[in-house]
Amino acid sequence: MRVLLVTTYYRPHISGLTIHVQRIAEGLAARGHAVTVVTSRYEPSLPATEITGGVTVERVPVWWRVGKGVVAPGMRAALSRQIPRHDILAISLPANPDAVWWGQQLARRHDRPLAVIYVCDVQFASGWRHRLLERACRAAFKRATDASGGVLTSSADYARSSPGLAALQDRTTAIPPPIVFPAVSPLALTAFRHRWNLSERHHHVVLAARLASEKGVEYLLAALPEVERRAGPVRLIITGDQTQVVGESAYRRRLEPALAACDPPVVFTGELSTDDMASCFAAGDVTVLPSINQTESFGMVQVESMLCGTPVVASSLPGVREPVTRTGMGLLVPPRDVPALARAITSVLCHRARYRRPRHQIEEAYDSVRALERTEAWLSGIVGDHLRRRQRQRELVAEFRRQARSVPGFRALVRSVEAHLLRSAAPFEAPVLDLGCGDGHFAAAVGGGFDVGLDPDAASIGEARRRGAHRALVRADGTSMPFGNRTFGTIVANSTLEHVESLDAVIREVARVLRPGGRLVMTVPSHRFGDMLAVPTVAVRLGLRALAARYVGWFNTRSRHVTTEGPGQWRRRLDAQGLRVTRSEYYLSARAHRLFDVLHYAALPNLAAR
């Protein structure tokens, strides 16, 4: 599989978002997939292209910055080159609106499936420019998630609470980030403590985070004096590169007085290697993640700390609370609650053994191999679904062309989709009744196989007889079918029941002549039908709602539609007659409805000739 990942920042930029994407990219590459990352060249000194960790990285020059975002007009050209070379495009959100926009547009143009890795929600600082950018981001993200074949997030807990994912639960897959972290040797731990002069006289509190406003560092600094009063001397260790945190210089300046007041002084380790990072966690007595909003969605540092034997105190935010809840290795506190944070840190420091768990339990809870296998299967599934949809589209186009030779375009459009649906519902238990068979055109289009066709119109029955798609034809009304009880294994009612005046009487007859365990397969226009037609859609956009309503009424009258109901109403009707709905779905998009409406007018010469 050839996978193209798009993200605003990638290594060497350090953040949970970039580490998450990097681990997926390098994990897939290690499993034999060709992986390319298109990202921003946020530092001019970075190479335009390179291969790192088995992943090809292409960086697009940045023209200017807006907060933490970048403007990179070259993204369109880079994606135009790369998308046709890959089997799937996966966009990591949050990302720049232009990258998201061009990604989903070009994926559709080149007929490539789109996947979304939803790392976290987007939230900008105050100010009108940031608010405009935030709205642009959210609009672009919604377009991408709506167009995607699937959305990946780190936990079901986060997906349930995220504004960007609330309406996408049926297409969202929760897979924890792949986390591989080394064990710490006693020699490496001793060397790390000596290097940073970490005395055994102090409790060591680790903060593994950028000094960014969403991390809530000020609340931790405010809690430390109370922790020290209750538990004894405390020293804060802050790890990670704090010199190049994009868009956070003002926040760093606000923190400086509190950081300078810490005694003993805060240990700033800067960016550490993976082995040194493991030693840092192991040297700490507690790791704290005091994040304050949903731009923090998981907090991989929690699991890394647990793997090194150090308990965690974290904010009880959706997704962030997942590792502590799952392992029991730490405590959760409300965001921004300084007294609760101080009490939790004190409890862990004073009763540390109570919160520790063996490494193998953490590895079982967060199995990186399993996470990568699931991510690989998720991407493969989206590619497979896309290929199946493409094959279905080819079949539908061929079906439409066949039907358009003998019926108007609007009818061919609907009948081609319905014929495909009927075939996918096969096999049918015999004998099969075609209820409201009409002129037999539909039965012929699906290849026959219907034992009996029933219709009250003599002319339609005559035409159906000439087509020869039924073994027997009966002229009768659906309210009094001339068949014995429990006669049919399957009843097909294609675009029939919406025209029936005595609908409940017909359904009662259907229940009577259907065998126990038999199936009724029916297609009808839904309650959305009229509103999705072309003329009402345009009229509503122009504010002409009364005109739209009149058109819908006129169209339904001309089409002899007596009933256009939703799934819930149909379920109640059928339940009342002892028929249980096992499956229902909408089968024409809004765009197809608009085309269906327009094609009626294109077919006027054909109808006049008929």
VENJO-V792542 format. One record per residue. N is the residue number from 1. SS is DSSP state (@ for helix, = for strand, . for the rest). PSI is psi in whole degrees, -180 to 180 (* if undefined). Layout:
N_SS_PSI + N_SS_PSI
//
This chain:
1_._135 + 2_=_114 + 3_=_129 + 4_=_121 + 5_=_136 + 6_=_127 + 7_._148 + 8_._-45 + 9_._145 + 10_._169 + 11_._141 + 12_._6 + 13_._137 + 14_._119 + 15_._165 + 16_@_-37 + 17_@_-48 + 18_@_-37 + 19_@_-41 + 20_@_-51 + 21_@_-41 + 22_@_-44 + 23_@_-37 + 24_@_-47 + 25_@_-50 + 26_@_-33 + 27_@_-42 + 28_@_-40 + 29_@_-40 + 30_@_-23 + 31_._11 + 32_._7 + 33_._150 + 34_=_115 + 35_=_130 + 36_=_138 + 37_=_126 + 38_=_125 + 39_=_-178 + 40_=_147 + 41_=_72 + 42_._-20 + 43_._123 + 44_._-23 + 45_._-15 + 46_._146 + 47_._146 + 48_._-38 + 49_=_147 + 50_=_164 + 51_=_120 + 52_=_131 + 53_._26 + 54_._5 + 55_=_133 + 56_=_125 + 57_=_124 + 58_=_125 + 59_=_132 + 60_=_131 + 61_=_143 + 62_._128 + 63_._-46 + 64_=_172 + 65_=_149 + 66_=_99 + 67_._-126 + 68_._-8 + 69_=_167 + 70_=_156 + 71_=_117 + 72_._85 + 73_._-22 + 74_._-5 + 75_@_-38 + 76_@_-46 + 77_@_-40 + 78_@_-43 + 79_@_-35 + 80_@_-36 + 81_@_-42 + 82_@_-37 + 83_@_-44 + 84_._-19 + 85_._-5 + 86_._161 + 87_._-24 + 88_=_145 + 89_=_127 + 90_=_119 + 91_=_128 + 92_=_121 + 93_=_141 + 94_._148 + 95_._171 + 96_._139 + 97_@_-37 + 98_@_-39 + 99_@_-41 + 100_@_-45 + 101_@_-54 + 102_@_-35 + 103_@_-51 + 104_@_-33 + 105_@_-46 + 106_@_-31 + 107_@_-42 + 108_@_-41 + 109_@_-40 + 110_._9 + 111_._51 + 112_._141 + 113_=_151 + 114_=_133 + 115_=_152 + 116_=_126 + 117_=_102 + 118_=_94 + 119_._-46 + 120_._168 + 121_._165 + 122_._139 + 123_._122 + 124_._168 + 125_._170 + 126_._166 + 127_._143 + 128_@_-35 + 129_@_-42 + 130_@_-36 + 131_@_-41 + 132_@_-43 + 133_@_-39 + 134_@_-43 + 135_@_-40 + 136_@_-41 + 137_@_-48 + 138_@_-38 + 139_@_-44 + 140_@_-40 + 141_@_-39 + 142_@_-42 + 143_@_-42 + 144_@_-46 + 145_@_-37 + 146_@_-36 + 147_@_-10 + 148_._158 + 149_._-10 + 150_._155 + 151_=_131 + 152_=_131 + 153_=_168 + 154_._-21 + 155_._150 + 156_@_-31 + 157_@_-45 + 158_@_-41 + 159_@_-38 + 160_@_-27 + 161_@_-13 + 162_._128 + 163_._-33 + 164_._-15 + 165_._-5 + 166_@_-38 + 167_@_8 + 168_@_24 + 169_@_-35 + 170_@_-18 + 171_@_11 + 172_=_132 + 173_=_130 + 174_=_116 + 175_._123 + 176_._151 + 177_._145 + 178_._124 + 179_._114 + 180_._123 + 181_._135 + 182_._154 + 183_._158 + 184_._128 + 185_._151 + 186_@_-36 + 187_@_-43 + 188_@_-37 + 189_@_-43 + 190_@_-42 + 191_@_-40 + 192_@_-44 + 193_@_-40 + 194_@_-42 + 195_@_-39 + 196_._11 + 197_._52 + 198_._108 + 199_._148 + 200_._-9 + 201_._-15 + 202_._150 + 203_=_137 + 204_=_121 + 205_=_123 + 206_=_132 + 207_=_108 + 208_=_88 + 209_._154 + 210_._152 + 211_._79 + 212_._149 + 213_@_-33 + 214_@_-11 + 215_@_-14 + 216_._34 + 217_@_-35 + 218_@_-30 + 219_@_-36 + 220_@_-45 + 221_@_-37 + 222_@_-28 + 223_@_-24 + 224_@_-41 + 225_@_-40 + 226_@_-38 + 227_@_-44 + 228_@_-38 + 229_@_-36 + 230_@_-37 + 231_@_-12 + 232_._-177 + 233_._135 + 234_=_139 + 235_=_133 + 236_=_130 + 237_=_120 + 238_=_120 + 239_=_150 + 240_._158 + 241_._115 + 242_._2 + 243_._-22 + 244_._47 + 245_._109 + 246_._128 + 247_._13 + 248_._19 + 249_@_-40 + 250_@_-39 + 251_@_-42 + 252_@_-41 + 253_@_-36 + 254_@_-31 + 255_@_-22 + 256_@_-44 + 257_@_-44 + 258_@_-37 + 259_@_-42 + 260_@_-27 + 261_@_-12 + 262_._134 + 263_._115 + 264_._164 + 265_._150 + 266_._139 + 267_=_113 + 268_=_110 + 269_=_-17 + 270_=_-166 + 271_._133 + 272_._155 + 273_._166 + 274_@_-42 + 275_@_-43 + 276_@_-34 + 277_@_-40 + 278_@_-42 + 279_@_-37 + 280_@_-47 + 281_@_-43 + 282_@_-30 + 283_@_-20 + 284_._157 + 285_._-23 + 286_=_142 + 287_=_133 + 288_=_135 + 289_=_89 + 290_._35 + 291_._156 + 292_._-9 + 293_._-178 + 294_._11 + 295_._-12 + 296_._119 + 297_._-15 + 298_._-57 + 299_._73 + 300_@_-25 + 301_@_-25 + 302_@_-49 + 303_@_-39 + 304_@_-43 + 305_@_-43 + 306_@_-39 + 307_@_-25 + 308_._5 + 309_._9 + 310_._124 + 311_._169 + 312_=_143 + 313_=_124 + 314_=_157 + 315_=_141 + 316_._71 + 317_._153 + 318_._132 + 319_._-48 + 320_._-34 + 321_._-8 + 322_@_-51 + 323_@_-43 + 324_@_-43 + 325_@_-40 + 326_@_-36 + 327_@_-23 + 328_._12 + 329_._65 + 330_=_-165 + 331_=_154 + 332_=_146 + 333_=_154 + 334_._143 + 335_._144 + 336_._11 + 337_._94 + 338_@_-48 + 339_@_-42 + 340_@_-38 + 341_@_-43 + 342_@_-43 + 343_@_-41 + 344_@_-44 + 345_@_-43 + 346_@_-43 + 347_@_-43 + 348_@_-41 + 349_@_-38 + 350_@_-22 + 351_._51 + 352_@_-39 + 353_@_-28 + 354_@_-28 + 355_@_1 + 356_._148 + 357_._151 + 358_._148 + 359_@_-39 + 360_@_-30 + 361_@_-39 + 362_@_-40 + 363_@_-36 + 364_@_-39 + 365_@_-35 + 366_._74 + 367_._110 + 368_@_-36 + 369_@_-44 + 370_@_-40 + 371_@_-42 + 372_@_-39 + 373_@_-43 + 374_@_-39 + 375_@_-43 + 376_@_-45 + 377_@_-36 + 378_@_-48 + 379_@_-44 + 380_@_-38 + 381_@_-39 + 382_@_-42 + 383_@_-45 + 384_@_-42 + 385_@_-39 + 386_@_-43 + 387_@_-39 + 388_@_-39 + 389_@_-41 + 390_@_-41 + 391_@_-40 + 392_@_-40 + 393_@_-41 + 394_@_-42 + 395_@_-40 + 396_@_-40 + 397_@_-45 + 398_@_-40 + 399_@_-43 + 400_@_-44 + 401_@_-39 + 402_@_-46 + 403_@_-32 + 404_@_-14 + 405_._-24 + 406_._-13 + 407_._161 + 408_._159 + 409_@_-40 + 410_@_-38 + 411_@_-39 + 412_@_-37 + 413_@_-51 + 414_@_-45 + 415_@_-33 + 416_@_-41 + 417_@_-44 + 418_@_-37 + 419_@_-41 + 420_@_-43 + 421_@_-42 + 422_@_-41 + 423_@_-39 + 424_@_-23 + 425_@_-12 + 426_._163 + 427_._154 + 428_._136 + 429_._128 + 430_._159 + 431_._156 + 432_=_128 + 433_=_126 + 434_=_97 + 435_=_120 + 436_._52 + 437_._-19 + 438_._-138 + 439_._5 + 440_._2 + 441_@_-43 + 442_@_-44 + 443_@_-39 + 444_@_-37 + 445_@_-34 + 446_._6 + 447_._20 + 448_._-146 + 449_._3 + 450_=_130 + 451_=_-45 + 452_=_135 + 453_=_135 + 454_=_132 + 455_=_145 + 456_._-10 + 457_._123 + 458_@_-42 + 459_@_-41 + 460_@_-41 + 461_@_-39 + 462_@_-43 + 463_@_-39 + 464_@_-36 + 465_@_-39 + 466_@_-31 + 467_@_-29 + 468_._31 + 469_._-6 + 470_=_148 + 471_=_-30 + 472_=_148 + 473_=_137 + 474_=_127 + 475_=_112 + 476_._161 + 477_._144 + 478_._-15 + 479_._-13 + 480_._77 + 481_._135 + 482_._52 + 483_._154 + 484_._168 + 485_._144 + 486_._46 + 487_._-39 + 488_=_141 + 489_=_-29 + 490_=_140 + 491_=_125 + 492_=_127 + 493_=_92 + 494_=_115 + 495_._49 + 496_._-50 + 497_@_-21 + 498_@_-17 + 499_@_-3 + 500_._130 + 501_._-52 + 502_._69 + 503_@_-47 + 504_@_-34 + 505_@_-40 + 506_@_-44 + 507_@_-37 + 508_@_-40 + 509_@_-39 + 510_@_-46 + 511_@_-33 + 512_@_-45 + 513_@_-5 + 514_=_136 + 515_=_155 + 516_=_130 + 517_=_-4 + 518_=_174 + 519_=_140 + 520_=_120 + 521_=_114 + 522_=_148 + 523_=_136 + 524_._155 + 525_._141 + 526_._-179 + 527_._-17 + 528_._-10 + 529_._-58 + 530_@_-40 + 531_@_-21 + 532_@_-2 + 533_._161 + 534_@_-50 + 535_@_-49 + 536_@_-36 + 537_@_-48 + 538_@_-42 + 539_@_-42 + 540_@_-40 + 541_@_-27 + 542_._2 + 543_._11 + 544_._66 + 545_@_-35 + 546_@_-41 + 547_@_-42 + 548_@_-44 + 549_@_-40 + 550_@_-40 + 551_@_-44 + 552_@_-44 + 553_@_-45 + 554_@_-44 + 555_@_-45 + 556_@_-36 + 557_@_-46 + 558_@_-32 + 559_._1 + 560_._38 + 561_._114 + 562_._-37 + 563_._123 + 564_._96 + 565_._163 + 566_._173 + 567_@_-38 + 568_@_-43 + 569_@_-41 + 570_@_-38 + 571_@_-44 + 572_@_-42 + 573_@_-47 + 574_@_-39 + 575_@_-37 + 576_@_-24 + 577_._13 + 578_._15 + 579_._125 + 580_._127 + 581_._122 + 582_._-20 + 583_._140 + 584_._148 + 585_._153 + 586_._141 + 587_._4 + 588_._133 + 589_._168 + 590_@_-38 + 591_@_-38 + 592_@_-37 + 593_@_-42 + 594_@_-42 + 595_@_-40 + 596_@_-43 + 597_@_-50 + 598_@_-38 + 599_@_-22 + 600_@_-41 + 601_@_-31 + 602_@_-24 + 603_._3 + 604_@_-44 + 605_@_-39 + 606_@_-45 + 607_@_-38 + 608_@_-42 + 609_@_-37 + 610_._*
//
